[in-house]
Each structure stands twice: as C-alpha cells, then as structure tokens.
Amino acid sequence: MHVFYCDPFAFPLPPQHRFPLAKYRLLRERVLQLPASCGAELVLSPRVARDELLLVHAAAYVDDFVVGRLGAAAMQRIGFPWSPELVERTLRSTGGTVAAVRSACGLAGEAPRHAAVCLAGGTHHARRDAGAGYCVFHDCAVAARVALREGGARRVLIVDTDVHQGDGTAAIFAGDESVFTFSVHGEQNFPASKVDSDLDIALPDRCGDERFLAAIAAGLQQSCAEHQPDLVFHLAGADALAGDRLGRLQVSMAALQRRDELVLAAAAALGARVVTVMGGGYGRDLAATVAAQLHSVVATLGYERRLGEAGTGAGAACRVRPW
C-alpha cells in the first residue's frame, strides 16, 4: 500500500509556534520501522497540479497564495507566515492526498490498491477562497473532486473525526449530492462559527470514550446507509486524545484505536476504497500523538491486506474478518 509523505519540505515557523511540524517526520520514521509484512511503501508526495486545485479553489486565491500576494490578515487566519517553503510544503501535502486517492482507486495507471495513506493532510478549514486554522488548500476536497472527475468514485463519504469541525468541508460540498460530509467534533472548539455538514455530531468538552465512540458508530451507520459510498476519506485527527493542547475531549488511546476500526469496518461492509489522512494532533506529549496516528496508518494497512485477500467488490469485502 502506498503511504505518501512530504515532511522533507519543512518551512520556517516563529519560536514557540504550536504547530507540531516535527510530528510528520517522526511519524514517517515510525512507519519506516514497521515490518516489511505490513506492506507500507513510502512514496514522496508529488505537487498538486493547478488544474486540480481549481476543482475546489478560486483561481485568484490559489495564485495569490503561491506568489505571496495574500494580505497579512489572510495569512494570520491561516496561522503561518508566508514563505516559498510553505508554498512547496502545501502543494506537496495536498498532492499527497491526491496521489493517495489515485493509488487507492486505480487512477495512476496501476491496479486499484483498495486503500492509501497520506502522512499529512486533513486541512478541513480551507474554503474556496480562503484558508484558516493551519489549512491553506483543502486536500480531501481536491482529491475527492479528482476521483469523481476521473471515474475513481461515484459517491464519496468524508468522515471527519478531528476534534475541530470540518467547516471548510461542509462549505465546499454544500448541495453536492455526490459527497456526504460527516463530522464528529467538540461543540465548544474551533471554529467558533460552524457550517452545517450533511451530518454533524457535536460533543461536549471531556466527553470521554463511551460518548465519543457511540457518536462515531451512530454517524457511520447513518451516513453509510444514506449515501452508500464507494470511496471513504478518513480525517483521523489525534487531537481528541487526552492531553492534547487544542482538543479538550479527553479521549483515550484505546478509544482512538477503536475509532479507526469502526471507520474501516464500515467501509469494508460496502467494499469502499479508503484514503486515510492525519488531521490534527497537538499533544504536549508528541510521542503519544505520533503513536495515535501510527495506529491509523497500521489499521489502514490492515484494511488493504484484508481486502486484497478477499478480492475486490462489495460482496468480497463483506467476507473480511471483523476488526
């Protein structure tokens, strides 16, 4: 299974900035340590193409960001200082998710691989003509539109279990019947102004494991029954984890791991392709954040192996052993 990475393309940040840039390198290093039997094939993320970005974003916004013409207020909403290195990293991060969907859906001149991972992505606050909350371009939205345009999917489900609501996702796909948006998030957390997804489940601070998992299970049942997706994106944020600086839901590592299993089991029941992206994770204990996101990678690797053993198609996927 292809696992796309872009951490060599670092960018400068002010001292004490809370964005965990080192997380991505540490995660790739952990993936490199996995046994060969796991089947992870690390691939450097390509740049996203301009025409792919324009499937989602306004041309003026794309071009102004790339050449550094966005104003100070726009960059402040994004949360990063502009630099050429940030542009390169952003194009690579978005390109990694596009490449992952092409790999999973067989759009890259190879046989479909059932699943793929981007070790970045999940930039769900980006909208058509603006960025926010460390998100410049919306990688999953761009990749979903590529899959729909190129025949890799007919119905897409975006499952967002990052602790922050996917307001950009909801805004981009409002009224688009080919994409169902489902977000489980902290009710009182960023963004202050939410945008209605197709299905939102808002949770109180310190909700704990049982309520978190019940929300995910119920939401998956409803969204899969209503939409019957053949491609599922999982924004597997680690920021619900207890101790995260921006999370507040106080969910255990075991519950995050169970979350991964619930999402993948729901996709398997439909024989859907899966693309997993990392989303947020801002723990004071960076090793715990990396461990949570490594599980999301390993679980997706297991999904690829099981569907590969069972064969393609929904009927074969239903014979996959439960997680």
N, C-alpha and C positions, 0 to 999 in steps of 0.2 A: 504494500500500500504506500502511496506517495504521501510524504509529510513535508510540507513546504515551509521554509524558514527564511527570515530576512534580517536576523539580528546583526550580521556584519555591517549593515548600513545604519550605524549609530548616528545620533545627531546631538548637538550641544544643548545642554539644559543649565539653567542657573543653579548655583549651590542650594542644597536642601529642597530642590523641587521634588514633589511627592510622586511623580510618575515613575514607576519601577522599571526603568529601561533595562537594568541588568537581568530582570526576570526572564527575558526572551533568550538570552544567551545561556543562562543556567538551565532552562527547560530543554533547549536543544542538546546541551551536554548530557542531560539525563536520558534523553531519547537515544543518544549515541551509545549509552551504556546498556541498553536493552539487549537481551539475547537475540541472535540472528533469527531464531524461530518465531519471534514476534512479527517479522515481516515488514519492519519500518524501512522505507527507502527515502532517505533525506534528500531533498531537492531544493536548490537555491531558488527563491521566488523570482519570477520574471517581473518586469514592469507591466503594469496595466496599460492598455492602449487608450489613446484619447477617445476614439470612437466608442469604446466600451464604457468609459466614464460618462459619455454623453447619453447613454441609455438611461441614466438616472439624474445626472447633474447638469446644471445650466452651463453653457459654454463659457460665459463671462466669468463665472465663479472658478471653473477649472483653470482657465488661462491666467486669471489674476493670481491665484494661489501659486501656480507653477513659476511665474516670473517675479513673484514678490510684490504684487501690486495691491494685495489686500490691506486694508487700513488697520491701524493699531487696535481699534475696537473689535474688529472681526477676529484678529489673531488672539486678542485677550479672551474672547468667548471660546476659542479653540483651546487655549491654555498652554500653548507652546510659542516660543519666539520663532519667527520665520528664519529659515536658513536653507541654503541649497541642499544640505544634508537631510533636513526634514522633508524636503520635496522628494528626494530619492527614496527615503525610507517609506514615505506614504505611498508612492507609486508601487513599490515592491510589496508592501503589506497588502494593498488592495489586489495587486497582481497575483499574490499567493493564493488568495481565496478564489479568484477567477480560475487559476490553474488547477486548484483542487476540484472545483466543480467540473471542469473539463475532464480531469482524470477519472472522477467517480462516474461520470455519465458517458464516458467513451467518446468525448468530443475532441480528443487530442491525437487522433489517428491510431489509437490503440484500443484494445478490447476494454469495455467498462470494468472498473475495479470495485464496484459496489460502494466504496467509501474513500474518503481522503481527509486530510487534516491540514489546516494552516496554523502554524505556531505563533500567530499574531491574529489580527482581525477582530471582528466583533464591534466595529466602530458604528454603533447604532444610534448615536445622537446626531450624526451628519444628516442634513436635509438637502433638498435640491440645490439651493443656492447659498448655503451657509454651513459652517461647522460649529461644533460645541463640545465641551466635555472631553477633550483629548481625541476628538474624532474630526477628521478632515473630509474624507470621502467615505461613503457607506459601502464597505466591501461586500457584504452579503447581498445588498440590493443590486449592486452591479453584477455580481456573479449570478444571481437569480435571473436577471434580465438576459444575461448571456445564455444561460441554459434554456430559457424559453425561446429566445431568438433562434438558437441553433438546433432546436429539437431534442435537447437533452432531457427536457421535462415538460409536462403539460400542466401539472398542478404542484405548487411549491408551498411548503409549510416552514415558517421561520419560528423556531422555538427559542425564546429568549429567557434564560434563567439567570442572567446577570442581575445583580441586586438593584440596578437602576433601570427605570422603564425605557423601553425602546421607542422613544418619541419620534426619532427620525424614521425608523422603520414604518411606524404607523402612518406618518405623514406622507411618505413616498408612495405607499401602496394603498392609500385610501381609495376605495372604489374599484380596485383592481381585483377582479374575481379569480384570477389565476394564482394569486398569492394570498395565503392566510397567515395573519400575524398574531402570535400568541406570546404574551409577556407575563412572567411572574416576577414581582419586584416589591421593594419596600415602599409602602404607601407614602411615608413622610420623607423619602430620599429624593435626590436629584433625578430628574429635573423638577423644579417647583411646579411648572405648568405641564401636565401630562397631555398626550394626544391619544385619542381612543384607538386602540388596536382592534382587530376583529374579536379578540378575547384578551381581557386584562384580568389578572388576579392580583390585587394589592394586599400586601401583608403588613401587619404592624411591626414596629421595632421589637427585637427579642422574641420573635415568634417561635423559634426553636424548630427542632427536626420534624416533629409529627405534623405540624401545620404546613410547613414548607413542602414536605413530600406529598401530603394529601392534595395540596393545590396543584402540584405538577401532575400527579396522577389523574385528577379530575379534568384538568385542562387538556392533557394529551388525549384523553378519551373523547372529549367533546370536539376538539379541533380535528382529530383524525377521522372521526365519524362524519363530521360535516363536510370536510374538504377532500378526503381520500387522496393525500399527496403521493406523488411518485418521487419527489425529492424533498429531503428534510435538511434544513440548516439548524445546527445546534450552537447557539451562543453560550458556551459553557463557562460563564463567569465564575471565578473563585472568590468573589468579593462578598458572597453570603457567609463565608467561613467566619466562625467566631474569632475575634481579634483583628479583623480587617479594619483599617482606619476609616474607610468610607462606607462600610457595609451596614452594620447595626442589626442584622437579622439573627446573629448568634447561632449559626447552623454548624453542626459537627462535620468532621472529615468523613465519617461514615455516611452521613446523610447526603453529602455532595457526591460520594461514590454511588450511592443508591439512585440519586438523580440521574447520573449518566446511564445507569442500567435501565431506568424507566423510559428514558427518551429512546434508547436504542431498541428496546423491546417493542415499543410502539411502532417504530419504523420497520422493524423486522416483520411484524404482523401484516404489513402492507407490501412487503418486498420493495421498500423505497430505498433509493440511494441516500447516503448520508454525507454531509460535509460538516465537520466539527471545527469551530474556531474558538479562540481562547477567551475573548471578552476581558472583563476587568479582574483585578486582583491586586490589592494594595496593603497586604498584611505587613505588620511590623516584623513578623517572622517570615522573611521572604522564602525560606526553605519550605514552610508549610504551604504557601501559595503555589510554589512550583510543584510540590507533591500532589496537590489537588488537581492541577492542570495536567500533570503527567498521567494521572488516572484517566482523565478524559481522553487523552491520546491512546493509552493502552486499551481502554474499553472500545474505542473505535477500531483499533487494530483487530481486536477480537471479533467485532462485527464483520469486518471484511473477511476474516478467515472462515467464520461460520457460514456466511452467505456464499462464499466461494466453494465450500464443501457441499452445500445444499444445492447449488446451481442457481440460475437466475430465475426471476419471475416470482410473483406473489405466492403461488402455490408452494414452490420450493422453500421460500423464505419462512413460511408458516411452520416448516418442519425443523427450523433452527431451534437448538436447545434453549430453554429459557435462561435468562441471566440470574 
